[in-house]
Amino acid sequence: MKQYLLAVHMSGDAPPSSDEEMLAMYESVGAFNAELQASGSWVFAGGLHPPSSATVVHARDGEVVTTDGPFAETKEQLGGFWIIEAADLDAALARAGKASASCKAPVEVRPFQELPA
């Protein structure tokens, strides 16, 4: 089976509007994770701290330079992800629809590159 990244895009550092909303999202994502695991599609998943916690490391001209904050200056940043196995893109897109519903955010689907033989 092919592996796909399901990337969750969140708006900046904005948390959910209430503790109840956050708890409901965690429960929904937990149920989705359990479904992935039961189906054999689960590889790995993780949620990320807000973009403001990021440090960018860039090696250039023989030196390593670090800067605070996310690399890209944009309204939406990566908030979390799943790595799944799916038979094809259509199956991965179906899983992404459930992922988006569970985390209440857009989910980008990207296939992993296949390694040369």
HELIX and SHEET records of a PDB file:
HELIX    1   1 ASP A   19  SER A   39  1                                  21    
HELIX    2   2 PRO A   51  SER A   53  5                                   3    
HELIX    3   3 LEU A   89  CYS A  103  1                                  15    
SHEET    1   A 4 TRP A  42  GLY A  47  0                                        
SHEET    2   A 4 GLU A  76  ALA A  86 -1                                        
SHEET    3   A 4 LYS A   2  SER A  11 -1                                        
SHEET    4   A 4 VAL A 107  PRO A 111 -1                                        
SHEET    1   B 2 THR A  55  ARG A  60  0                                        
SHEET    2   B 2 GLU A  63  ASP A  68 -1                                        
END                                                                             
